Amino acid sequence: MDDASLQFFKQAIQTPSPSGYEERIQNLVRDYITPHAESVRTDVHGNLIASIGDDQAPRLMYAGHCDQIGMLVCHIDELGFIYAQTIGGWDPQQLIGQAMTIWTEKGPVPAVISRKPIHLLDSKERERVVDLKELWLDIGATDQATAKAHVEIGDPVTLDLKYRELLGDRVTGPGMDNKTGMWTVIEALRRASASSKRGSELRCHLHSVATVQEEIGLRGAKTSAGSINPDVAIAVDVTHASDCPTIDKNSQGDISVGGGPVIFRGPNINRKVAARLIELCQQHSIDYQVAAVGRATPNDANVLQIHGGGVATGLVAVPNRYMHSAVEVVSLGDIDKVAELLSLFAQSLSADDDFVPST
């Protein structure tokens, strides 16, 4: 991973993108990929689509959603405390005592989210899981008028967006789900473009999409596929790493942070696409892991497979510890290898390929 690519990733983690409020991160993506793409456009839904290659060749779509879970201001009380709904799937326990940011039209407003101190909880309150309605945001306002001068109903909220380095190549922060996947599909196009300029002709029409609103129903992948009409599509998202305490490998699979791309197999996945991904890893000495999912996936691969008359769909994932928290952990080596695998897949694709299932 070169310095510019790493800087792009760091900036992505530090840029807010709650579902439905992805404009800031899409501007970052546009600035990064425009020099390397033949066309870059943003559709009416907010998906950013970067493209290279022959528009008469097979259409290949990479989807990595750029949105993250967040909150949405819904009420400001008479004392100036702020209440918020969730955007996407939250464990309320993860929010207690967190530093937060409210992203207003005027700029970011620092906040904290908390609850009654443990000293004041009665015995029943101590025993039960906290309800979201028992949490509030505090921006330091002394009354409702002061709070309303800074924050409006409908402003999005995120955890404090920090990027921290751990030992080795591990990094942590909120929003690794799925700014890692977004980074890989955009970086794959940059690498495929560079290879093409060095003389390795691209024989497909590649569209790398930073999709929106995945966390609230896979919405951006559905709408962007509608304009691209891909022949082949690969979604990239995070998946649960099982190399930490309390995760059951018998049901989750043996997935390690640092173990390389996770290639999925199952009914949502075209077998030939999965086989091609595995073959490319073996040919190019890319460490990889295989996982199974026996149902429609809870990510963009779900809607891509059933777009139109059907799409040959693959799913590649980045191992992630502590998903949907302030401390998601991934490996920089893993995301680098995913981007390389996607670049190689694009370079391998041609009109001669047939992904119709067969024995």
Number of C-alpha atoms within 10 A of each C-alpha: 14 7 8 10 17 14 11 18 22 17 17 25 24 17 20 30 27 26 24 18 20 21 19 12 22 24 12 14 24 19 11 17 20 15 11 19 22 12 14 19 14 17 12 9 14 20 25 24 26 27 24 21 23 14 12 10 16 20 22 26 30 35 31 32 32 34 30 30 26 26 24 20 19 15 17 21 13 12 14 20 19 25 21 22 16 17 20 18 12 15 14 15 13 12 21 18 12 15 18 23 23 27 22 16 10 8 11 16 14 17 21 19 20 16 17 12 7 9 7 9 12 9 8 7 12 12 9 8 10 16 11 18 11 12 20 21 24 20 21 13 16 13 14 15 15 14 21 16 9 16 23 19 15 15 16 27 29 24 24 19 19 16 19 13 11 12 6 10 13 16 18 21 22 26 31 32 28 29 25 31 27 28 26 32 29 30 27 25 27 24 17 27 23 14 16 16 11 9 8 12 14 21 21 21 23 33 29 29 30 33 29 33 26 24 25 16 16 20 20 31 29 21 20 27 23 13 9 16 18 26 19 22 27 29 26 31 28 24 19 19 25 21 17 13 6 7 15 12 13 8 9 15 18 17 24 22 23 22 19 25 32 27 23 24 20 17 14 22 26 23 20 18 23 21 15 15 23 21 14 16 22 12 9 11 9 19 16 21 20 17 17 15 15 10 11 14 16 14 21 27 28 21 25 30 27 14 18 12 8 14 25 25 28 29 28 27 25 33 28 27 24 16 19 21 20 21 19 17 24 27 23 20 17 27 25 21 23 30 27 23 23 25 24 19 20 22 19 14 21 16 11 8 10 12 15 10 10 7 2
